[in-house]
């Protein structure tokens, strides 16, 4: 994140790798990633 072209990041306070939060349904992170990808492709 420190070098190179502009980037974006989403930080989940209680999340693990890829934002996976313990006890949260796996579908939640999938829908979040898909929504982010759609926005990037606009």
BELPEGI-V867210 format. One record per backbone hydrogen bond with DSSP energy under -0.5 kcal/mol. CO is the residue of the C=O (numbers start at 1). NH is the residue of the N-H. If there is no record, write none. Layout:
BEGIN
<<CO;NH> <CO;NH>>
END
This chain:
BEGIN
<<10;12> <11;13> <12;15> <14;22> <16;19> <17;20> <20;16> <21;24> <25;28> <25;29> <26;30> <27;31> <28;32> <29;33> <30;34> <31;35> <32;36> <33;37> <34;38> <35;39> <36;40> <37;41> <39;42>>
END
